[in-house]
Structures are given as structure tokens and as C-alpha cells.
Amino acid sequence: MIPVRKFDAIVVGAGGSGMRAALELARANLKVAVLSKVFPTRSHTVAAQGGIAAPLANSGEDNWHWHMYDTVKGSDYLGDQDAIEYMCRRAVEVVVELEHMGMPFDRLESGRIYQRPFGGHTQNYGSPKMAMRSCAAADRTGHAMLHTLYQQNVRSNTQFFIEWMALDLIRDPQDGAVVGVTALEMETGELMIFQAKTVLLATGGAGRIFWATTNAFINTGDGLGMAARAGLPLEDMEFWQFHPTGVAGAGVLITEGVRGEGGYLLNKNGERFMERYAPNAKDLASRDVVSRAMTTEIKEGRGCGEHADHVLLKLDHLGPEVINLRLPGIREIAIKFANADPVRDPIPVVPTVHYQMGGIPANYMGQVVIPEGNSKEAILPGMYAVGECACVSVHGANRLGTNSLLDLVVFGKSSGEQMLKDMATMPRPHRNLPKDAGEATRSRMARLDNAKSGERVADVLNDLRRAMQAHCGVFRFPEDLIAGVSKIKAIAERAARTFIQDKSKVFNTARVEAMELENLVETAMATIVSAEARKESRGAQARADHPDRDDKNWMKHTLWYKEGNRLDYKPVHLKPLTVETMEPKVRTY
Ligand SMILES: Cc1cc2nc3c(=O)[nH]c(=O)nc-3n(C[C@H](O)[C@H](O)[C@H](O)COP(=O)(O)OP(=O)(O)OC[C@H]3O[C@@H](n4cnc5c(N)ncnc54)[C@H](O)[C@@H]3O)c2cc1C
């Protein structure tokens, strides 16, 4: 028997989204367990640099309507407009709350929160004038936010299970409700069932399916794998954001805040090429637009360096005072990873995989919604998803910078509120666990433990990441996508035959990596199958054979199912909560 522990709520993930949700629950005196593969303040939110969006209007006019317009346009009209309105309307509230919790934002002379411009955020419904909307703590905003949320959770008695890896969801066979998760304690190698009335997945992104990424080693799409194995669909997985400025050769992020502060991109001729691609917003156009422009410059032979394989980010004209005050972390990263001190030298940069717009389908209260009967969005009892692993969908086909940290706290809070409401209507005792609870996990572990030979995890993983990079990049070609689907299918078969030499139990990282690989495979398969099927270009999906957006046929969300590797679609929510629909237009910056 796998031992069982009972809680009111389980939160899988201690990043910004999981901790904001847990705080809401713990403050209501519920018994909350937060599971994390790493110490909470090492979650990937810690790496967020540039800021969190909120129309505080501290340095110029701004309001939530403009923010909503920019987000809908940024999403290339695939974002759900009810959810986008909800997020933009609550932005000021959640940022002020963070400030009151003690988050150390930078300050203006007036004492108000410092704000900087960011790509795609404009004034007055897309005018050439940029909005100052990104609230920043130097270039370490995620670090400041994560520590603040952790401290508040400790104060509210949230129970953390650190270095525990959740493995599978447990569903009630009667109605499919989620009643718990199985998890592995890395220190001992033992399995445990965490039973709960509500389960929230907040497992973050999965950028490790690509070769070059700004994402940490722990971003392996575990929540996506858990959902897919439990029979749930994954939404809009074809849309992956390439951040324009990863350090060439290293992938480490250089925040868009650099361009917000006045930095700009140059090609080998010293030309400020973004003026040609986005005459108004220039270097602060939306990320998909800038990444494509950079890739085109490099492809057409105007790249820099010995191999003409990158462009340059110039910021020395900002002067050492601004660089040291507003971008100290960037200076350190550039010196360490590019051997370039930005006070004097430009930084070599290339577009790098950064963020997944897709994920587990959820509404703006964090409830997971799936097709059932006549509904495309039936609420799945007991299950919630939030943060980068969820698809709400506020980012649609392309996310604007600083809207993710906002999404974490808005939907972290709303999902906590919804879980409280739902639990108030549930019977006091927990539902019974199904008889075979944990069996699926046990058999996956047993296969790995009993395998005497097979594929090395690292080999399969490297092949997967290389294949995704080559077949599903900034520009997508039909024959590459078709070949990519076959390659990922073959890799998935190899992943089912992995073997680990070390069978020991205590801190066996080989076992953890093997389990992570299974999640990466589900994520990659969902991505490439969805990308191959979508015959249009929209946001982050740029197809050479279908260069235009096709609203008539493709204004819809993709749903990918593991079973049968099949696809379904559902409509985009074009109706906001209180304002008029923002009608699709040609997207220019
Ligand atoms: C370098 C970088 C800079 C960025 N800068 C910005 C920015 O300035 N502004 C902005 O808005 N966005 C930014 N982003 C995006 C943003 O930081 C992320 O989208 C966001 O932090 C993700 O938060 P999360 O709560 O969803 O997940 P994460 O912070 O990634 O946390 C995931 C959590 O899940 C846990 N977990 C995962 N799998 C399991 C499992 N199986 N069992 C148990 N626990 C598990 C992990 O341990 C971790 O605690 C940036 C991203 C990167 C990579």
C-alpha cells in the first residue's frame, strides 16, 4: 500500500502562481500542502527580470482598457477576451497587494512604484506612444516577488513539501473528479498519495523541450504530462514564444527591460533594423515580431560575428549610472556569459525559447475546463490550473512581456478564491480514493526499476530537444513539421524503453530525470502535432506555406489529446465581460 496523507487542498508548484493561490487558501485556515521539486524560492519565477504589468499610471497616463487592447492585439486575437478583461481589471489591485506584503519595488522620486515601458504596451489603443506599465524591482522582479510570497506563506502556515515530485493525478472513476496526486519524495525514493478535496497544478513552463531556452532544468512540463496521462486535453500547445534577446550561445535571458530603458538592436552594418520591420514601436514591438525580424536579418546574411549568427544589443549609451541602477543583473550576465561589459560593448543576442502560451485548459477562476457532452468547456470537479502550465487563455498566440507575472498573481488569487468557494459546498469528509489509486504510478516506476537494459535517458532527451529546435522553430516549414511529427513519435517509443543503471533510492536524480522525460515527451508531441495541423500564421506560429492569419478557418483554440494523438478545437471567447469586443485587425507595430 502506498501511504496516504490528507489535506483540504494540494498545490503542485511553489512558483509565483502556486504560492499566490496557496496564500489565499492558508489565510482561510485550510490545510494546504504545497509540493515542489526545489526549494520554493528557487522556482523559476525567481528568474523573471523585467517586471509585472499594471496600469498604475505612475509615470504617464494609463488605464485597464488600453492594457486590455494591447493584450488582445498581442495575442493576435486568439486570447479569450473575458479572461483578458478580468486580468487587466484586477492588475492594479494585485500589484498594490504585493507592495503591501512588502515586495521591494523600485521607486520614483515621488515614492510611487517605478514603471518602465515594455514591448507591445502602448497608450491610447495602440498609438505610437509607449505606456510606462511594467512595475519593476531593478531587473530582479521575479526574485523580489517570489521571496515576498514565500514569506507570506510561511507566516500563514502553508505546509511545504520540498523536493517532492508529483507524478500522476488520481481521478474518481464515477465522475472523473480529481481527488489527489501521487508523489515521489526525492530524499527517500518513497511514494506517497496526497489526497485532497481540490488539486491545483502550478508546475510552470516546459521550455526544456527545445535545445536553446531561457528555461531552467526543472521546467519539464510535469503538470502537462500529468494532465495528458489522466486523459485531459492540452490547449494551444503550438504557440511557444521565442524571446528576442537570449545571450548568443548560452540562451540566458537579457530582459526586454533593456530595450524598455532605451537599448536597441543592430545588424552587422550597424543598422537599427527594427525601424524597417516596426516603424512605430521599433525595438519595443511585440516579441514574435522582433524575433522574426532578427531571424530574417541573420538568414539574409546581416548577422554579426565570425559565423554571422547573431545580432547585437547596444546599451552603452544609457551610461553606467542607469545600467548599474536599473539593469545590474544584466550587466553581470553579459560579463559572465558573453564576455561583454554592456557599459562599453554590445551584447550578442539571438531569439531563444522562453514561454509557452498553451497549457491545461482553465477558465479565469482557475477551474480546469474540458469537452464533455454538448459542452466544450465543462468544469472538471476538484481540479484547477494556474500560471505558465495553464491556458486561460490570456496570452493567445503571443504573450506580451510582464503579463506573465501578472497572470500568476491575478489567477493565483482567483483560483484560491474559487477553491475556497467550491470546498465550502463539498461534504466535510473527503471522497473515497479509487481502489487502484496510485497503480499507474507504481507500474511506471516498476518498469523503470526492472529494466535491465534500454535507452539512456540523456540520449533520448537530447534527440528530443534537437528535433524540436530543428522542426518547430521561429519559422515553420510544412515538410519540417511533417518530418518532425514522425521523429517525435519515434522518440516517444524510445522514451518508453528507457533504463537507469542506478536503482538506488536516496536522492536518485537519474530516476527523477527519467520521470521528467516522460512529461517532456507529452509536451513535445502536443506541440508539434498541434503546430503541423494549424495551417496559418498567427502570433508565435509563423508558417512559410501559410504566411497570413486566417480568422475564417483558424480563429479557434486547439485541444490535443494523448489518447490517439488526436486533435479537437473550441471557439475563442470573443465577448469580454463588460466592454465591446475588440475586433480582429491586421497586427502592425
Ligand atoms: C529568464 C526569464 C525571465 C522572465 N521575466 C519575466 C518578466 O520580467 N515578467 C513576466 O511577466 N514574466 C517573465 N517571465 C515569465 C515568468 O517568469 C514565468 O512564466 C512564471 O514565473 C512562471 O511561474 P509559475 O508559477 O507558473 O511557475 P514556476 O515559477 O516555474 O514554478 C513551477 C513550480 O512547480 C514546481 N514543480 C514542477 N513540476 C513539479 C512536480 N512534478 N512536482 C512538484 N513540483 C513541481 C517547481 O518546483 C516550481 O516550484 C520570465 C521567464 C524567464 C524564463
The ligand as an ORCA input file, in Angstrom:
! r2SCAN-3c Opt
* xyz 0 1
  C      14.517     34.231    -17.615
  C      13.063     34.587    -17.560
  C      12.672     35.892    -17.309
  C      11.335     36.230    -17.261
  N      10.960     37.528    -16.991
  C       9.637     37.834    -16.886
  C       9.229     39.159    -16.550
  O      10.039     40.059    -16.329
  N       7.902     39.416    -16.464
  C       6.950     38.451    -16.691
  O       5.767     38.754    -16.600
  N       7.329     37.179    -16.983
  C       8.638     36.850    -17.082
  N       8.997     35.563    -17.378
  C       7.966     34.510    -17.406
  C       7.575     34.145    -15.976
  O       8.667     34.314    -15.122
  C       7.090     32.717    -15.857
  O       6.090     32.486    -16.816
  C       6.497     32.462    -14.482
  O       7.401     32.855    -13.481
  C       6.078     31.028    -14.263
  O       5.572     30.937    -12.958
  P       4.797     29.638    -12.455
  O       4.278     29.919    -11.090
  O       3.815     29.233    -13.482
  O       5.903     28.512    -12.432
  P       7.400     28.425    -11.859
  O       7.848     29.651    -11.188
  O       8.216     27.879    -12.957
  O       7.250     27.340    -10.739
  C       6.939     25.996    -11.021
  C       6.905     25.252     -9.716
  O       6.417     23.947     -9.951
  C       7.226     23.015     -9.289
  N       7.085     21.747     -9.976
  C       7.200     21.492    -11.300
  N       6.956     20.200    -11.536
  C       6.681     19.634    -10.344
  C       6.373     18.329     -9.921
  N       6.268     17.301    -10.769
  N       6.172     18.092     -8.602
  C       6.280     19.088     -7.707
  N       6.575     20.352     -8.055
  C       6.768     20.609     -9.353
  C       8.609     23.616     -9.315
  O       9.418     23.054     -8.320
  C       8.262     25.077     -9.037
  O       8.087     25.251     -7.658
  C      10.344     35.228    -17.457
  C      10.738     33.913    -17.711
  C      12.081     33.595    -17.782
  C      12.466     32.205    -18.113
*
